[in-house]
Amino acid sequence: MTSSLQSSEQQVGKAGPQILVAIPTATLLSVVQIMVPRPMLILERFRTGGGWIEIALLAAYAAWLYGKMRDPKKAPVWRSRIWRLFSLVFFGQLLVGLLIDSRFLMTGTLHLPIPALILAGPIYRAKIVFMPILFLSTAFLVGPAWCSHLCYVGAWDDLASRARRIPSPLPRWRRPVRVGIFSAVATAALILRFSSAPPLLATWIAVAFGAASIAVMLTWSRRAGQMTHCLTACPIGLVGNWFGRLHPFRIRLAASCTDCQACRRACRYDALTSDDIRRRSPGPSCTLCGDCLASCHAGAIGYRFPGLTPDAARRAFLVLIVTLHAVFLGLARI
């Protein structure tokens, strides 16, 4: 009887955090279902009331996924899988919407799915649109984790970087080049705006930038084993890193670190160089992906948040990021 009771208590203890993921997922999607006049959930567009079924499925999925992500050793594999799943669903809906049924599109007003346009678009149009609001809201909640969990293009760079098992160091010049690309994108958007450039010209410039970004992934990212597009060519990645410096969530190395460098070999974001490890703090390009946790045999790496233990900080982060992933899976479309 006692052992049965203890087992039941353990099951309830494990289910508690998963319920904490299911509830905000269902709540956020329910607000959209009730408040937005145009049906936003796919099933609602095909059958009245279908959105509520989709909400229940996504809430259950979020609870299940939290259980899978809870183990730090398995989390890196699951992070890559669900990130690719999100990208596949995002671009798959775009293709189906364009080729088969327009109900798979968000509004019918298409825009190019290039992350740099989250910066350039509002500058060129002189107005704030949906994507910058979505990005800034996400950055407010989880800091730079957009770049390791939620970016619809970043999943491609992650896949390309996996072609090399152990990442190689990146040159120091990539950091000033990154700032230069950010400045160039913002400046180009301003020039196009004030010169009254036709939208078609702006579109072709954006397409060229997107093609160059893919080329960086297929060449440099594959050779280096690092996410060089996200670390060098993407201006939104730089904005995400700026938020990372301000956000209370952190990853830190404890004094028990043995300097074995295993975490450096696990990091695809050039955030754990030898100097960073000696300082016991990841570099500014850290995106809170958490892949380094599984690599540390001393258990010296962990999430930090003011007032929380490392384990509680990681649980809180997982609740937020898994909830956002499930919500994005249901709503993020073009």
Secondary structure as the mmCIF struct_conf table of DSSP 4:
data_model
#
loop_
_struct_conf.conf_type_id
_struct_conf.id
_struct_conf.beg_label_comp_id
_struct_conf.beg_label_asym_id
_struct_conf.beg_label_seq_id
_struct_conf.end_label_comp_id
_struct_conf.end_label_asym_id
_struct_conf.end_label_seq_id
HELX_RH_AL_P HELX_RH_AL_P1 THR A 2 MET A 35
BEND BEND1 PRO A 37 ARG A 38
BEND BEND2 LEU A 41 LEU A 41
HELX_RH_AL_P HELX_RH_AL_P2 ILE A 42 PHE A 46
BEND BEND3 ARG A 47 ARG A 47
TURN_TY1_P TURN_TY1_P1 THR A 48 GLY A 49
HELX_RH_AL_P HELX_RH_AL_P3 GLY A 50 MET A 69
TURN_TY1_P TURN_TY1_P2 ARG A 70 ARG A 70
BEND BEND4 ASP A 71 ASP A 71
TURN_TY1_P TURN_TY1_P3 PRO A 72 LYS A 74
HELX_RH_AL_P HELX_RH_AL_P4 ALA A 75 LEU A 99
TURN_TY1_P TURN_TY1_P4 ILE A 100 ILE A 100
HELX_RH_3T_P HELX_RH_3T_P1 SER A 102 PHE A 104
BEND BEND5 LEU A 105 GLY A 108
TURN_TY1_P TURN_TY1_P5 PRO A 115 ALA A 116
HELX_RH_AL_P HELX_RH_AL_P5 LEU A 117 ARG A 125
TURN_TY1_P TURN_TY1_P6 ALA A 126 ALA A 126
BEND BEND6 LYS A 127 LYS A 127
HELX_RH_AL_P HELX_RH_AL_P6 PHE A 130 VAL A 142
HELX_RH_3T_P HELX_RH_3T_P2 GLY A 143 ALA A 145
HELX_RH_PI_P HELX_RH_PI_P1 TRP A 146 LEU A 150
TURN_TY1_P TURN_TY1_P7 TYR A 152 VAL A 153
HELX_RH_AL_P HELX_RH_AL_P7 GLY A 154 SER A 161
TURN_TY1_P TURN_TY1_P8 ARG A 162 ALA A 163
BEND BEND7 ARG A 164 ILE A 166
HELX_LH_PP_P HELX_LH_PP_P1 PRO A 167 PRO A 171
TURN_TY1_P TURN_TY1_P9 ARG A 172 TRP A 173
HELX_RH_AL_P HELX_RH_AL_P8 ARG A 174 PHE A 194
TURN_TY1_P TURN_TY1_P10 SER A 195 SER A 196
HELX_RH_AL_P HELX_RH_AL_P9 PRO A 199 VAL A 216
HELX_RH_PI_P HELX_RH_PI_P2 MET A 217 SER A 221
HELX_RH_AL_P HELX_RH_AL_P10 ARG A 222 ALA A 224
BEND BEND8 GLY A 225 GLN A 226
HELX_RH_AL_P HELX_RH_AL_P11 THR A 228 THR A 228
HELX_RH_PI_P HELX_RH_PI_P3 HIS A 229 ALA A 233
HELX_RH_AL_P HELX_RH_AL_P12 PRO A 235 LEU A 246
BEND BEND9 HIS A 247 PRO A 248
STRN STRN1 ARG A 250 LEU A 253
TURN_TY1_P TURN_TY1_P11 ALA A 255 SER A 256
HELX_RH_AL_P HELX_RH_AL_P13 ALA A 262 ALA A 266
BEND BEND10 ARG A 268 ASP A 270
HELX_RH_AL_P HELX_RH_AL_P14 SER A 274 ARG A 279
TURN_TY1_P TURN_TY1_P12 ARG A 280 ARG A 280
BEND BEND11 SER A 281 SER A 281
TURN_TY1_P TURN_TY1_P13 PRO A 284 SER A 285
HELX_RH_AL_P HELX_RH_AL_P15 ASP A 291 SER A 295
TURN_TY1_P TURN_TY1_P14 HIS A 297 ALA A 298
STRN STRN2 ILE A 301 ARG A 304
TURN_TY1_P TURN_TY1_P15 PRO A 306 GLY A 307
BEND BEND12 LEU A 308 LEU A 308
HELX_RH_AL_P HELX_RH_AL_P16 PRO A 310 LEU A 331
#
